[in-house]
Amino acid sequence: MKIHPQLKLTLFLLGLLPGLIALNGCSTTPDSEMDETAAILTEAHKAYNIKAYKKVFQLIFPLAAAGNDKAQYALGYLFYYGLGVQKSERQAMHWIQQAAAQGNPKARKALIPNQ
């Protein structure tokens, strides 16, 4: 049986349609948002280097709350050592566990008990 070329194209496109619909629902982080996040993390790192820990907290808390694993780990670090915030092992564990759950290697390592 010979299939007309235009019918082949139509069948091919219909076969792709479910995948295209599924991909349409996927979202990616826009480059501008990634650039802004990187800029904030860089600014936070600079603030950390000059021991401006309250500024570090102000910069990274919104990122951590939005799910950024690097900011979550850094926030956990601030809470663990009481840098710019009241020391809280409970808060430290919360944020470090959040980061580890997303695969952050530093957070995962921090959760390994001392051998």
N, CA, C and O of each residue as an XYZ file, in Angstrom:
460
protein
N       0.837     -1.172      0.000
C       0.000      0.000      0.000
C       0.888      1.244      0.000
O       1.805      1.359      0.813
N       0.617      2.150     -0.894
C       1.406      3.364     -1.024
C       0.644      4.516     -0.376
O      -0.533      4.736     -0.660
N       1.345      5.259      0.513
C       0.714      6.380      1.208
C       1.151      7.666      0.526
O       2.330      7.861      0.233
N       0.201      8.523      0.285
C       0.464      9.814     -0.355
C       1.417     10.626      0.528
O       1.243     10.642      1.747
N       2.432     11.309     -0.058
C       3.415     12.065      0.725
C       2.785     13.091      1.666
O       3.271     13.275      2.782
N       1.718     13.761      1.239
C       1.095     14.757      2.110
C       0.428     14.073      3.304
O       0.427     14.621      4.406
N      -0.133     12.893      3.097
C      -0.742     12.144      4.193
C       0.336     11.687      5.168
O       0.117     11.680      6.379
N       1.509     11.302      4.640
C       2.630     10.923      5.510
C       3.008     12.090      6.416
O       3.212     11.911      7.617
N       3.100     13.284      5.834
C       3.461     14.472      6.599
C       2.409     14.760      7.672
O       2.746     15.084      8.810
N       1.137     14.640      7.300
C       0.052     14.887      8.255
C       0.115     13.893      9.404
O      -0.021     14.281     10.565
N       0.319     12.620      9.099
C       0.410     11.600     10.144
C       1.622     11.842     11.041
O       1.547     11.666     12.257
N       2.735     12.245     10.435
C       3.946     12.544     11.204
C       3.685     13.694     12.174
O       4.032     13.612     13.352
N       3.073     14.762     11.670
C       2.788     15.921     12.516
C       1.789     15.577     13.617
O       1.924     16.056     14.743
N       0.801     14.763     13.311
C      -0.157     14.333     14.337
C       0.536     13.501     15.411
O       0.170     13.564     16.585
N       1.527     12.731     15.009
C       2.295     11.950     15.977
C       3.123     12.831     16.896
O       3.344     12.485     18.057
N       3.582     13.967     16.387
C       4.363     14.899     17.200
C       3.498     15.750     18.119
O       3.976     16.241     19.142
N       2.246     15.924     17.767
C       1.382     16.850     18.487
C       1.314     16.609     19.993
O       1.456     17.569     20.750
N       1.104     15.377     20.471
C       1.049     15.195     21.932
C       2.345     15.622     22.630
O       2.307     16.207     23.713
N       3.477     15.332     22.013
C       4.754     15.735     22.599
C       4.921     17.241     22.625
O       5.436     17.799     23.595
N       4.489     17.898     21.564
C       4.586     19.357     21.520
C       3.671     20.002     22.549
O       4.034     20.998     23.176
N       2.490     19.435     22.720
C       1.571     19.955     23.736
C       2.180     19.786     25.121
O       2.097     20.692     25.950
N       2.789     18.637     25.375
C       3.418     18.396     26.681
C       4.576     19.359     26.907
O       4.749     19.881     28.009
N       5.363     19.593     25.872
C       6.496     20.507     26.011
C       6.052     21.943     26.234
O       6.746     22.718     26.891
N       4.914     22.292     25.695
C       4.408     23.644     25.870
C       4.175     23.957     27.341
O       4.301     25.108     27.759
N       3.837     22.944     28.126
C       3.614     23.141     29.554
C       4.898     23.227     30.359
O       4.875     23.660     31.511
N       6.013     22.824     29.774
C       7.289     22.883     30.481
C       7.764     24.326     30.526
O       7.603     25.083     29.568
N       8.348     24.687     31.651
C       8.883     26.045     31.724
C      10.372     25.970     31.991
O      10.863     25.061     32.659
N      11.052     26.918     31.467
C      12.478     27.032     31.738
C      12.710     28.389     32.368
O      11.912     29.311     32.202
N      13.791     28.499     33.079
C      14.122     29.769     33.697
C      14.697     30.688     32.629
O      15.683     30.346     31.976
N      14.080     31.857     32.449
C      14.613     32.782     31.447
C      16.042     33.200     31.789
O      16.422     33.273     32.957
N      16.826     33.472     30.740
C      18.216     33.878     30.948
C      18.317     35.103     31.842
O      19.217     35.190     32.678
N      17.399     36.052     31.674
C      17.460     37.276     32.477
C      17.278     36.964     33.957
O      17.908     37.589     34.810
N      16.406     35.986     34.265
C      16.203     35.594     35.664
C      17.442     34.896     36.212
O      17.822     35.113     37.362
N      18.074     34.058     35.387
C      19.297     33.383     35.814
C      20.409     34.397     36.051
O      21.167     34.282     37.014
N      20.506     35.401     35.160
C      21.525     36.438     35.314
C      21.299     37.231     36.591
O      22.248     37.552     37.306
N      20.036     37.548     36.878
C      19.715     38.307     38.087
C      20.065     37.496     39.336
O      20.624     38.034     40.292
N      19.739     36.216     39.325
C      20.059     35.348     40.455
C      21.569     35.270     40.656
O      22.054     35.375     41.782
N      22.305     35.087     39.572
C      23.771     35.026     39.663
C      24.332     36.331     40.209
O      25.273     36.317     41.002
N      23.766     37.452     39.794
C      24.236     38.753     40.277
C      23.969     38.905     41.773
O      24.807     39.428     42.507
N      22.811     38.451     42.216
C      22.476     38.535     43.644
C      23.403     37.642     44.457
O      23.887     38.046     45.515
N      23.655     36.426     43.968
C      24.553     35.519     44.685
C      25.975     36.079     44.733
O      26.666     35.928     45.740
N      26.410     36.717     43.662
C      27.737     37.346     43.645
C      27.801     38.486     44.652
O      28.784     38.630     45.378
N      26.744     39.293     44.691
C      26.695     40.394     45.655
C      26.692     39.856     47.089
O      27.336     40.423     47.972
N      25.969     38.765     47.310
C      25.928     38.150     48.641
C      27.309     37.625     49.032
O      27.719     37.753     50.186
N      28.019     37.039     48.081
C      29.365     36.525     48.344
C      30.309     37.667     48.727
O      31.121     37.532     49.642
N      30.193     38.783     48.023
C      31.021     39.952     48.347
C      30.693     40.461     49.748
O      31.591     40.810     50.514
N      29.408     40.503     50.078
C      28.990     40.951     51.411
C      29.523     39.996     52.479
O      29.939     40.431     53.553
N      29.509     38.696     52.184
C      30.032     37.702     53.124
C      31.523     37.943     53.374
O      31.992     37.868     54.509
N      32.251     38.230     52.309
C      33.698     38.444     52.430
C      34.054     39.643     53.299
O      35.133     39.677     53.891
N      33.162     40.625     53.382
C      33.428     41.780     54.245
C      32.637     41.681     55.559
O      32.499     42.658     56.295
N      32.130     40.488     55.826
C      31.414     40.174     57.066
C      30.141     40.998     57.266
O      29.757     41.299     58.396
N      29.495     41.357     56.161
C      28.206     42.056     56.210
C      27.101     40.998     56.162
O      26.348     40.905     55.192
N      27.025     40.208     57.231
C      26.162     39.030     57.248
C      24.672     39.355     57.170
O      23.908     38.598     56.573
N      24.252     40.471     57.764
C      22.835     40.842     57.668
C      22.460     41.142     56.221
O      21.359     40.816     55.776
N      23.375     41.760     55.496
C      23.128     42.029     54.076
C      23.070     40.714     53.299
O      22.244     40.556     52.400
N      23.944     39.779     53.644
C      23.916     38.463     52.996
C      22.534     37.851     53.190
O      21.924     37.364     52.238
N      22.044     37.880     54.424
C      20.724     37.325     54.720
C      19.647     38.000     53.874
O      18.811     37.326     53.272
N      19.670     39.321     53.830
C      18.660     40.066     53.068
C      18.696     39.712     51.582
O      17.657     39.676     50.924
N      19.870     39.456     51.068
C      20.007     39.124     49.653
C      19.562     37.700     49.340
O      18.883     37.463     48.340
N      19.948     36.750     50.199
C      19.708     35.348     49.836
C      18.372     34.792     50.313
O      17.885     33.808     49.757
N      17.769     35.403     51.334
C      16.514     34.830     51.834
C      15.442     34.717     50.746
O      14.825     33.660     50.619
N      15.199     35.778     49.952
C      14.179     35.629     48.901
C      14.513     34.527     47.894
O      13.619     33.827     47.419
N      15.790     34.376     47.571
C      16.190     33.313     46.642
C      15.967     31.939     47.257
O      15.484     31.023     46.593
N      16.322     31.804     48.531
C      16.136     30.525     49.225
C      14.655     30.174     49.299
O      14.268     29.033     49.046
N      13.839     31.147     49.643
C      12.395     30.912     49.744
C      11.796     30.542     48.390
O      10.799     29.823     48.320
N      12.411     31.037     47.315
C      11.943     30.726     45.962
C      12.484     29.391     45.456
O      12.122     28.949     44.365
N      13.364     28.736     46.255
C      13.834     27.403     45.896
C      15.239     27.308     45.343
O      15.621     26.248     44.845
N      16.019     28.362     45.409
C      17.397     28.299     44.913
C      18.252     27.501     45.898
O      18.403     27.898     47.054
N      18.809     26.383     45.443
C      19.543     25.486     46.345
C      20.814     26.119     46.915
O      21.170     25.847     48.062
N      21.500     26.953     46.139
C      22.713     27.598     46.652
C      22.365     28.574     47.770
O      23.049     28.636     48.791
N      21.299     29.329     47.565
C      20.855     30.270     48.595
C      20.347     29.520     49.826
O      20.559     29.966     50.953
N      19.682     28.393     49.619
C      19.197     27.596     50.749
C      20.360     27.087     51.589
O      20.319     27.149     52.817
N      21.391     26.586     50.929
C      22.554     26.100     51.666
C      23.224     27.243     52.423
O      23.571     27.100     53.595
N      23.404     28.380     51.748
C      24.047     29.535     52.384
C      23.229     30.025     53.572
O      23.791     30.398     54.602
N      21.916     30.026     53.436
C      21.049     30.451     54.532
C      21.180     29.488     55.714
O      21.230     29.913     56.868
N      21.233     28.201     55.417
C      21.452     27.216     56.472
C      22.766     27.444     57.189
O      22.844     27.311     58.410
N      23.789     27.785     56.442
C      25.116     28.083     56.998
C      25.036     29.281     57.942
O      25.589     29.250     59.041
N      24.338     30.347     57.505
C      24.190     31.530     58.357
C      23.494     31.174     59.669
O      23.923     31.596     60.742
N      22.423     30.398     59.574
C      21.697     30.007     60.787
C      22.544     29.098     61.678
O      22.513     29.227     62.902
N      23.289     28.193     61.081
C      24.092     27.259     61.872
C      25.136     27.992     62.711
O      25.348     27.669     63.880
N      25.783     28.982     62.100
C      26.840     29.712     62.798
C      26.362     31.019     63.433
O      27.143     31.706     64.091
N      25.092     31.366     63.241
C      24.574     32.603     63.816
C      25.195     33.845     63.206
O      25.496     34.805     63.916
N      25.385     33.834     61.915
C      26.004     34.965     61.214
C      24.913     35.879     60.646
O      24.271     35.547     59.650
N      24.712     37.024     61.287
C      23.706     37.975     60.826
C      22.290     37.616     61.208
O      21.350     38.361     60.932
N      22.141     36.471     61.845
C      20.834     35.986     62.305
C      21.036     35.335     63.667
O      22.162     35.043     64.069
N      19.934     35.115     64.364
C      20.042     34.390     65.625
C      20.362     32.929     65.304
O      19.716     32.318     64.453
N      21.346     32.384     65.978
C      21.767     31.001     65.738
C      20.589     30.063     65.976
O      19.888     30.159     66.983
N      20.387     29.154     65.022
C      19.290     28.194     65.132
C      19.646     26.940     64.344
O      19.633     26.937     63.113
N      19.962     25.879     65.072
C      20.272     24.621     64.385
C      19.042     24.074     63.671
O      19.159     23.419     62.635
N      17.864     24.343     64.226
C      16.627     23.873     63.593
C      16.453     24.537     62.221
O      16.178     23.863     61.228
N      16.617     25.865     62.177
C      16.514     26.580     60.901
C      17.642     26.165     59.948
O      17.431     26.021     58.744
N      18.828     25.980     60.503
C      19.966     25.550     59.681
C      19.657     24.219     59.005
O      19.860     24.064     57.801
N      19.170     23.271     59.780
C      18.855     21.950     59.226
C      17.751     22.043     58.177
O      17.810     21.377     57.144
N      16.753     22.867     58.447
C      15.653     23.017     57.490
C      16.188     23.452     56.125
O      15.879     22.836     55.105
N      16.991     24.516     56.115
C      17.461     25.058     54.844
C      18.487     24.148     54.179
O      18.491     24.008     52.956
N      19.346     23.537     54.966
C      20.343     22.630     54.381
C      19.657     21.394     53.808
O      20.053     20.902     52.751
N      18.641     20.891     54.488
C      17.896     19.743     53.961
C      17.159     20.105     52.670
O      17.077     19.292     51.749
N      16.628     21.319     52.609
C      15.966     21.770     51.375
C      16.960     21.767     50.209
O      16.647     21.298     49.115
N      18.145     22.290     50.458
C      19.176     22.337     49.414
C      19.622     20.930     49.023
O      19.798     20.636     47.840
N      19.803     20.068     50.012
C      20.239     18.691     49.745
C      19.199     17.938     48.923
O      19.548     17.147     48.047
N      17.933     18.184     49.203
C      16.856     17.512     48.468
C      16.889     17.873     46.980
O      16.383     17.127     46.142
N      17.482     19.010     46.668
C      17.604     19.425     45.269
C      18.934     18.992     44.659
O      19.228     19.303     43.505
N      19.731     18.275     45.441
C      20.988     17.746     44.919
C      22.199     18.622     45.151
O      23.257     18.367     44.575
N      22.079     19.647     45.978
C      23.226     20.512     46.245
C      24.320     19.690     46.924
O      24.096     19.162     48.014
N      25.511     19.567     46.300
C      26.554     18.696     46.850
C      27.077     19.141     48.215
O      27.359     18.297     49.065
N      27.211     20.448     48.442
C      27.689     20.921     49.744
C      26.674     20.598     50.834
O      27.045     20.201     51.939
N      25.411     20.766     50.522
C      24.362     20.470     51.499
C      24.327     18.972     51.801
O      24.200     18.570     52.957
N      24.440     18.157     50.767
C      24.450     16.701     50.986
C      25.621     16.297     51.873
O      25.470     15.479     52.780
N      26.784     16.874     51.604
C      27.969     16.555     52.399
C      27.782     17.007     53.845
O      28.201     16.319     54.776
N      27.150     18.166     54.030
C      26.930     18.694     55.380
C      26.029     17.780     56.203
O      26.112     17.772     57.431
N      25.177     17.016     55.545
C      24.240     16.143     56.262
C      24.817     14.772     56.587
O      24.188     13.990     57.300
N      26.006     14.472     56.075
C      26.635     13.179     56.363
C      27.209     13.231     57.775
O      28.007     14.116     58.086
N      26.808     12.283     58.639
C      27.353     12.273     60.006
C      28.867     12.082     59.988
O      29.415     11.405     59.118
N      29.527     12.692     60.964
C      30.986     12.531     61.069
C      31.326     11.071     61.275
O      30.709     10.388     62.092
N      32.287     10.609     60.548
C      32.681      9.195     60.613
C      33.671      8.973     61.728
O      34.120      7.847     61.941
